[in-house]
Structures are given as structure tokens and as C-alpha cells.
Amino acid sequence: MYFEKVLHSAKCHRRPEKRIEMIYILGRLRDERALDTLEEFLAESDPYLVLESVCSIAEIGGPKAVRLLKSAREHPYFMVRERASQALDALDSN
């Protein structure tokens, strides 16, 4: 129930800063069910929302997360590309 509420707020909350906070929590929950939604967020126009999505994808980990992080290395925003590369390096070293 908690996961679904956080996911809904990440998708639908009217305040961008609240959406970013919920995306952060999704990463902390480390629930792979969030990866599909986080993948959608990679196409958002808000660079901070996209950046937090990359961070949460890295927190969740797993094969799909690696694929998403690899695709994020081609993102238009430098800070997103850089964070995706750092996350992949960290996952490779573990």
C-alpha cells in the first residue's frame, strides 16, 4: 500500500519538488516495480526530476536498471549523463 501511494505521488503530484521527493523514496524502497515508471521519468523536461530518477534507478539496481542507466548516458542533460556513468561505475565495482 505504501509503495503504491509513493508511486502515485511521484507520477501525479502537482508540486515538482514533491514528485522529486517521492522519486527519491522509490529509490530507497529498492522495489523493482518502480523501474517502469522511473524509465518514463527519463523523458521529463525537468532536469532535476530526471536526475533523481537516475539516482533511484541506481539504488534499485538489477539488470533492467543497468540497461536504463546505459541509455541515460545518452541523455541531453550533462548532469544526467554524468550521474548515470557514475552509477554504472559503482555497480561494476560491486
Secondary structure by P-SEA (a helix, b strand, c coil): caaaaaaaaacccccaaaaaaaaaaaaaaccccaaaaaaaacccccaaaaaaaaaaaaaaccaaaaaaaaaacccccaaaaaaaaaaaaaaaac
